[in-house]
Amino acid sequence: MTPRMMGLPMQLQQFITKPITRSSPLAFLVPQIQQSRGAHILSSLSDNPSAYNKRIRRGRGPASGKGKTSGRGHKGQGQHGKVPAGFNGGQTKDIIVHGERGATNHFFTELAPVNLTRIQEWIDQGRIDPTRPITIRELAHSRCIHQAKEGVKILGGNESALKQPIHLVVSRASASAISAIEAAGGSVTTRFYTRQAIQHILRMESHPFISMAWSAESGSKDLLKAEKAPEDLTESNIMKALGFRYRLPDPTRRRDIEYYRDPAHRGYLSHLLKPMEGPSLFFRSPEDRKSTAGVKKEKVLPENRLW
């Protein structure tokens, strides 16, 4: 008891030393403070996702998952030293016995990329005539591409590189290249090629873009003005007039057919699409679904039935 409380009466001393509970009549004098454990801002700090990559610490006890042997196992050369990749105990390697497997995509189409800036440089040097359609034949003969491979893909790059309108007929074109060429007043048409067809084109034995699927509706009339083609734009007449031997093949794989049917890719088969029809061969247009469904017949009930 403090010295100040020594001179007070005994009842008052007991009242002061006795804690005031909530059931006491004087409990309203004690401030009701609710104890709450507030979370500090430092406890909620964390790194951004993928900003911190926890390093694997080996030999830090069994709880770490890499303790004791540190993930090397028991005994042997793998634990005591380094083993080259593919080492199989000194015997013949698995890659020699079983050969290489995987790492080859059989569906990959190897295309030769060409930038619009490079095409403009060839035009400025007089190697390519911008008034004629620029095809794989012109790009290969002018050495703008060194190997045609399975086709040519036009890439955008600098969109302001073109100084005049050009008309391109290639295998594929990026969206930026299409927008840049059309903004300059030109046109892009994507055409399906095979390795053998490209060889025929380079030997002047096939036309770069004329085929049975290419009709006057797809814009061939405008591109053939500088080709000295006959008025009748049929495949046989053009091949006879221009002296070609082989016709160009059309795609047979579903993925290729859908690509060249897509107007967004400026495919040469896009004119075959019906109204409200998409390039997909799986999903049918609403008109086709209505025609195949037919007219729904109403159910006729006998006269003696109420429902």
JOQUIPE-V62407 format. One record per residue. N is the residue number from 1. RES is the residue in one letter. SS is DSSP state (@ for helix, = for strand, . for the rest). PHI is phi in whole degrees, -180 to 180 (999 if undefined). PSI is psi in whole degrees, 0 to 359 (none if undefined). Layout:
N;RES;SS;PHI;PSI  N;RES;SS;PHI;PSI
This chain:
1;M;.;999;138  2;T;.;-72;158  3;P;@;-62;329  4;R;@;-65;331  5;M;@;-85;353  6;M;.;-67;326  7;G;.;-85;356  8;L;.;-82;158  9;P;.;-64;159  10;M;@;-66;322  11;Q;@;-66;322  12;L;@;-70;326  13;Q;@;-65;320  14;Q;@;-67;324  15;F;@;-68;323  16;I;@;-74;317  17;T;@;-73;335  18;K;.;-76;127  19;P;.;-66;142  20;I;.;-85;121  21;T;.;-96;172  22;R;.;-69;334  23;S;.;-80;352  24;S;.;-72;149  25;P;.;-66;339  26;L;.;-99;20  27;A;@;-69;340  28;F;@;-72;343  29;L;@;-77;339  30;V;.;-88;126  31;P;.;-66;130  32;Q;.;-83;99  33;I;.;-102;119  34;Q;.;-88;121  35;Q;.;-79;122  36;S;.;-130;137  37;R;.;-93;92  38;G;.;-74;137  39;A;.;-77;130  40;H;.;-78;153  41;I;@;-66;333  42;L;@;-69;335  43;S;@;-76;346  44;S;@;-104;3  45;L;.;-75;140  46;S;.;-157;161  47;D;.;-75;161  48;N;.;-67;157  49;P;.;-58;136  50;S;.;65;14  51;A;.;-86;336  52;Y;.;-127;121  53;N;.;-109;112  54;K;.;-68;127  55;R;.;-79;141  56;I;.;-78;119  57;R;.;-103;115  58;R;.;-91;150  59;G;.;71;33  60;R;.;-112;33  61;G;.;100;161  62;P;@;-67;336  63;A;@;-70;338  64;S;@;-76;343  65;G;.;88;345  66;K;.;-128;38  67;G;.;-95;180  68;K;.;60;266  69;T;.;-86;359  70;S;.;60;31  71;G;.;83;7  72;R;.;-95;354  73;G;.;81;200  74;H;.;-114;128  75;K;.;57;181  76;G;.;85;174  77;Q;@;-68;330  78;G;@;-67;332  79;Q;@;-89;324  80;H;@;-91;343  81;G;.;-152;192  82;K;.;-99;143  83;V;.;-121;130  84;P;.;-63;157  85;A;.;-66;132  86;G;.;83;5  87;F;.;-71;132  88;N;.;-127;47  89;G;.;77;16  90;G;.;94;348  91;Q;.;-84;185  92;T;.;-61;135  93;K;.;-66;150  94;D;@;-63;326  95;I;@;-68;335  96;I;@;-83;321  97;V;@;-72;313  98;H;@;-103;348  99;G;.;81;170  100;E;.;-76;141  101;R;.;-134;141  102;G;.;79;192  103;A;.;64;16  104;T;.;-134;117  105;N;.;-93;108  106;H;.;-73;346  107;F;.;-98;5  108;F;.;-77;133  109;T;.;-103;116  110;E;.;-86;111  111;L;=;-112;152  112;A;=;-92;116  113;P;=;-81;142  114;V;=;-136;133  115;N;=;-94;152  116;L;@;-65;329  117;T;@;-64;320  118;R;@;-68;320  119;I;@;-63;319  120;Q;@;-65;324  121;E;@;-64;319  122;W;@;-66;325  123;I;@;-69;318  124;D;@;-64;328  125;Q;.;-83;356  126;G;.;81;15  127;R;.;-83;334  128;I;.;-126;136  129;D;.;-91;114  130;P;.;-74;346  131;T;.;-78;344  132;R;.;-104;158  133;P;.;-62;133  134;I;=;-94;113  135;T;.;-119;186  136;I;@;-61;325  137;R;@;-63;313  138;E;@;-67;321  139;L;@;-68;323  140;A;@;-78;318  141;H;@;-69;330  142;S;.;-86;0  143;R;.;65;25  144;C;.;-70;327  145;I;.;-121;144  146;H;.;-93;330  147;Q;.;-138;125  148;A;.;-75;334  149;K;=;56;237  150;E;.;-104;10  151;G;.;151;184  152;V;=;-128;137  153;K;=;-119;130  154;I;=;-92;128  155;L;=;-108;153  156;G;.;-74;290  157;G;.;69;232  158;N;.;-77;113  159;E;.;-70;335  160;S;.;-93;20  161;A;.;-76;327  162;L;.;-74;135  163;K;.;-108;351  164;Q;.;-151;159  165;P;.;-72;140  166;I;.;-131;157  167;H;=;-121;114  168;L;=;-110;140  169;V;=;-129;102  170;V;=;-134;182  171;S;.;-74;312  172;R;=;-148;165  173;A;=;-151;141  174;S;.;-76;163  175;A;@;-65;322  176;S;@;-67;324  177;A;@;-68;319  178;I;@;-62;315  179;S;@;-65;322  180;A;@;-69;319  181;I;@;-68;317  182;E;@;-72;331  183;A;@;-68;331  184;A;.;-83;0  185;G;.;95;9  186;G;.;-96;194  187;S;=;-146;155  188;V;=;-130;136  189;T;=;-135;127  190;T;=;-97;136  191;R;.;-132;142  192;F;.;-80;135  193;Y;.;-135;156  194;T;.;-118;170  195;R;@;-61;318  196;Q;@;-67;322  197;A;@;-66;323  198;I;@;-66;322  199;Q;@;-64;320  200;H;@;-65;323  201;I;@;-67;317  202;L;@;-68;333  203;R;.;-88;8  204;M;.;63;34  205;E;.;-107;351  206;S;.;-141;150  207;H;.;-77;144  208;P;.;-66;335  209;F;.;-145;356  210;I;.;-84;131  211;S;.;-157;181  212;M;.;-66;327  213;A;.;-76;345  214;W;.;-92;111  215;S;.;-113;177  216;A;@;-66;337  217;E;@;-69;333  218;S;@;-85;3  219;G;.;99;14  220;S;@;-71;338  221;K;@;-65;319  222;D;@;-71;323  223;L;@;-75;339  224;L;.;-94;5  225;K;@;-64;322  226;A;@;-89;0  227;E;@;-95;0  228;K;.;58;44  229;A;.;-86;157  230;P;.;-70;168  231;E;.;-68;323  232;D;.;-81;106  233;L;.;-86;51  234;T;.;-91;157  235;E;@;-63;317  236;S;@;-65;319  237;N;@;-66;320  238;I;@;-68;319  239;M;@;-66;323  240;K;@;-70;319  241;A;@;-69;323  242;L;@;-97;356  243;G;.;75;44  244;F;.;-102;150  245;R;.;-103;322  246;Y;.;-115;146  247;R;.;-94;157  248;L;.;-83;141  249;P;.;-80;158  250;D;.;-107;157  251;P;.;-66;148  252;T;.;-119;336  253;R;.;-78;145  254;R;@;-62;321  255;R;@;-64;319  256;D;@;-71;321  257;I;@;-63;317  258;E;@;-67;327  259;Y;@;-67;314  260;Y;@;-84;357  261;R;.;-91;352  262;D;.;-85;121  263;P;@;-65;334  264;A;@;-65;331  265;H;@;-90;2  266;R;.;57;43  267;G;=;-70;150  268;Y;.;-77;353  269;L;.;-103;7  270;S;@;-69;339  271;H;@;-73;349  272;L;@;-82;351  273;L;.;-72;141  274;K;.;-85;167  275;P;.;-60;138  276;M;.;64;22  277;E;.;-109;139  278;G;.;-95;172  279;P;.;-73;345  280;S;.;-69;140  281;L;.;-89;352  282;F;.;-93;314  283;F;.;-89;126  284;R;.;-90;158  285;S;.;-74;160  286;P;@;-60;326  287;E;@;-68;320  288;D;@;-65;322  289;R;@;-66;324  290;K;@;-70;321  291;S;@;-69;323  292;T;@;-75;332  293;A;@;-72;327  294;G;.;79;185  295;V;.;-87;130  296;K;.;-75;125  297;K;.;-85;138  298;E;.;-82;143  299;K;.;-80;123  300;V;.;-100;121  301;L;.;-96;152  302;P;.;-63;164  303;E;.;-71;332  304;N;.;-86;6  305;R;.;-109;140  306;L;.;-93;335  307;W;.;-149;none
